[in-house]
Amino acid sequence: MLWMLCLPNASLFLLLLPCFSAQDGGGNEQSTDVISAWEGNSINITCPMNGSQNQVMMHLNVVRKNLNVINFSKKEPPKINPRFLERTECSEEGENFRITLNMLQESDSEIYQCSEIIEINGHHADQYGKTTIVVVKAIAFPPFKKAKHSRVLKQSPLYANPEQGQSVNITCVLNGSAEEFYLLRTHLQPDRVLSVSHLNESWLSPAFGNRLEYSREGNRIVITLHDLQEKDSDYYVCAEILRGFPLLSASGTMVLVKEGGQACEKSSWDLYALLTVVALLLCALVGCTLYRVDVKKYFQKKKPNAVYEDMSYNSRRSTLVRSNTYSRGE
């Protein structure tokens, strides 16, 4: 029937609509950057420059060690710490000062902060800017290369594939008494998700809000991410700060939220059922209309047939009458 030919074309478009997820094009400012890289690679750390003439000098510091990586002044060439001298480059890019760290080492896993010294009424004051958490992953080929330190942060699971709206538990086993603990996103949308200090002061990312819970028993921390969405898919890494060690990080957990297939399949079946009901109603309406038209045409064709039958009957009747008349004359 005609409606069966038209249905696939109309329903195909409607069935595919739920599969196209909306994209959020808005920007998202972050006060803390997260950079993850392999040992031996290079990274860029960008420090915004204050255009004010009161600026005296800029620094890139290692927060925990109070170590200056580089000092930059408008009047003097940059001064680079000897530890980074052979593998550090810097340049001005518009209103930003870019520092490139080459040949990364596992010991470069630290928390870096941009700061500047400005002059106010003849006095110097420090202003602290953007923070960057750098996680350097060591490349090990057992048994040829051993770990540089025995303190390895453990994390599980390695992989999670929840459906949209479900929850995931990430377990981190810390080493001793950590000064601070982090859960970081390191790939698709690098960011700090959770940080907990040794005083149990915590910070939660606004992106998760009330969708994150954590509990701690000794050195074991369990983080639960609730109501997961497709945008939450990322690589989540546990990291901790221990006195006398660089920033220690675990192998991480890859979280891939299944949003498109299952949601699309369910909504597609709902739509298909609705379209089937609508199609059946339309079919009944069209069939009823066609039936009424056919009945009208049938009765319109029946009238001349009825007249023809009457005429035939009268003709036969007159013939019978004539035959009876002749028979009497005999």
N, C-alpha and C positions, 0 to 999 in steps of 0.2 A: 504493500500500500504506500501511498505518497508520504504519509507521516513517518513511516519507517525509514524512508530514504532521507528525509530531512533531519531526523533525530540525531544521527551520529555527528553531523556537521555542527549542529547547535550545541549538543552536549559536550563535544570534545573541548570546545573553548571554555565552557563552564567548569568542566572537571579539572582543567589545568590551572584555573585561577588560584586555588589554594596553594599550589606548588611554588608560586612566585612570592618569596618573602620580601617584605619591605626593607629598604636600606636606610639606615640613619646616617644622613650626610653631615650631621652637626659635629663640630669639633669638641674635643674634650681635653681641657687643660689639666696637666698633671704637675704637681709640685715635686714629685719624685720620679726620676727616670730609672728604668731597669734595663740593663744591657747584659746579654748572655752571649758568650763567645768561646770558641775552642782555644786551647793553648796553642800559641804560635800565630794566631790571627791578629788583626788590628781592630781597634774601636775608635770612635770619635765621641768626645765629650764636649758639649757646647755650653758656654757660659754667656748669658746675656750681658752686654756692656751698658753701663749707665752713661748716657750721653752728656751728663752734667760735667761742667768744667771743674767741679769740686772733687772729682775722682782723682785719687793719688796713685793707687795701685790695685791690681786684681790678683787673686790667688786661686789655685786649685789645690785643695787640701785633702789629706786622708784623715777622716774625722776621728777615728779611734786613736790614731797614733800622733795626732797633731803634727803631721808631716806635710810640708809644702812640696807639692809636685812641681809647680811652676809659678813664678812671680812675673807679672807683666805690667809694665809701666809705659805710658804714652811717650815719655821722654827718654827711656832707656830700653835697650834690647832685653828680651825675656831671659830670666835666670831659671835654669832647669836643675832640679835636684840630681846629684851625681848618680843616684840609683836608677834614674830614668833617662839620663843624658843621651845615651847611644840609641835610644828607641822612641824618642818623643819629638813630635813636630807640632808647631803651632802656627796659626794664621788668623787674620781678621777677615770676617765675612759680613760686611754690612755692620749691623749693630751687635753682632755676636763674635765671640772669641772661641775658636775651635782648637781643641787639643787632641792630637792623634797619638794613641799609645800603640806602638808596633811590637811584634814578637811577644805577645802576652804570655805571662807566666802564671802558674796557679797561685802564686803568692800575691798577684795583683788583684785577687778577689777582695775587694774592700768597698767601703762606702766613701764616695768622694763628694766634696761640696765646693761650690763656687762661692767666693766671698770677695769683697772689695773694701778698700780703705778710702774713706771720703773725708774731706776737710770741712768742718763746720765751725765757724767763728774762731778760726785759728787753731782748732783742736781736731785730732784725728779720731775717727770712729769707724768701727767695723760694721759692715752690713753683710749678712749671710743670705745667700741666694739658693739656687736650685741644687738638689741633692741627686746623685746618681749612684745606684747600686750596681756594681760590676760583679758578675759571676763568671769565672773562668773555669771551663771544664777541662780536666787533664785528659790527655790521650794516652791510654795505657795499653800495652800489648803483652799480657802475661805469657810466659814467665820472664820475658826479657826486661820488663820495666816494673819496678815495684813502686808502691805508693810512697810519696815523700813523707807522709805521716800516717800513723795507724788510726787516727781518729777519723772514721768515715761515718757520715750521717746517713742513717738508714731511712728509707721511705717506701711505703707501699699503698696501693698497688702500682704496678708499672703502667697499667693501661685500664681505662674505664670507658664504657660505651653506653651511658644511660640514655633513656628516652627523655624527650622534653617534659619538664615538670617533675622529674624524679630527682633523687638526691644521691650524692657520692660522699663516701668517707675516705679521707686521706690521713694516713697514720705516719707520724714522724717520731723516730727514736733519737733523742738528743744525746750528746756526749757530755756527761758531767753537768756542771752548773753553768748554763749559758747566760751570758750577759744580756743577750737579746735574741729573739727568734723571729723568723720571717717566713711567710708563704708568698711566693712571687709568681707572677705570670711572666714568662720569658720569651714568647715567640710572637703570636698574632697581635696581642695587645699588651705589650710589656707594662707591668704596673706592680705596685705593692698591694697585695690583697689583705694581709694580716701581719701585724707586728706585735710582739709581746715582750715586755722588758722583764728583767729579773725581779722587779717589784710588782709583777703581775699587772702592770699598766698596759692596756691594749689599745690598738688602733685598727679600725675596720675600713676597708675601701667603700666609698659611697656606692660603687657599682653593685655591691652585694647587700649592703644595708642589713636588714633583718633576715637575710637569706643565709647567713653564715653563723655557725655555732662551733665552739671548740671546748674541749675538756682536757685536763692534764692530770696524769697520775704518775708522779715521779718524773722520769725522763721521757715519758711517752705522751705525745700530744695527738689527739684525734680531732681533725677539722671536718665538719660536715657542711657541704654546700647544698642548699635546698633549692627547689623550684628552678632547676637548671634550664637555660635557654640556649638556642643555637649560638648566640653571641658569646656564651661562656666557654665555648670550645677553645682550649689552649693547653700549653704545657705548664704545669704547676710544679714549682720546685721549693722544697723546704731548705732553709738556710739558717745558720746560727753563728753567733759571735762568741768566741771563746778567747779568754785572755791568753796572749802569747801565740795565737794562731791567726792566719788569714780567715776571711769569711768562708766558712765551711758550707758546702751545699751537697744535696743528695742527688740521686740519679733522676728524680722527678717522676711525675705522673701525667701521662697524656690523657686528657679528657676530651672525648669527641661525642658531642650531644647529637643524638639522632632526632632531627627535627623534620626534615623534608619528607622522607618516605612514609613513615608511620602516620604522621598528621595528615599528609596528602591522601594516603590510602583510606583512612577513616572518613575524612570529609568527602572524598570522592564517592565512596559507597553511599553516604547519606544523600549526596546530591543526585546520584544515579537513581536511588529509590524515589526521591522527590520527582525527578524528571520522568520516571516511568509512570508514576501516578498521573502526572499532568498529561503525559502522552496518551494514556488510556482514556482520560476524560475527553481530550480533544478527539480521539478516535471515535468515542461513542457519540460525540456531538456531530462530527462529520458524517458518521454512518447513519445517524438519525435523519440528518438533513437530506442525504442522498436517498434514503428510503422514502421520505415524503415526496421528493421530486419524482421518483420512479412510480409511486402509487398514482400521483396526479396524471402522469403521462399514460399510465395503464388505463385509467378510467376515461381519459380523453379519447383513446383509441377504441374503447369498447362501444361507444354510442353508435358510430356508423355500423358496426357489426350487428348491433341489436336491430337497427332499421332493416338491414339486409336480411336478417332472419325473419322479421315480420313480413317483408315483401315475399320472401320465399314461401312462407306459410300460406299467405293469401293466394299466391299463384297456385300452389298445390290444391288449396281448397276449391278454387274456381275450376280447376281441372276435374276434380272429383264431381263437382256439381254438373259440369257439362257431360260427363260420362253417364251420369244417371239419367240426364235428359234424353240422350240418344237411345238409351235402353228402353225407355218408356215408349218412344216412337215406334219401335219395332213391334 
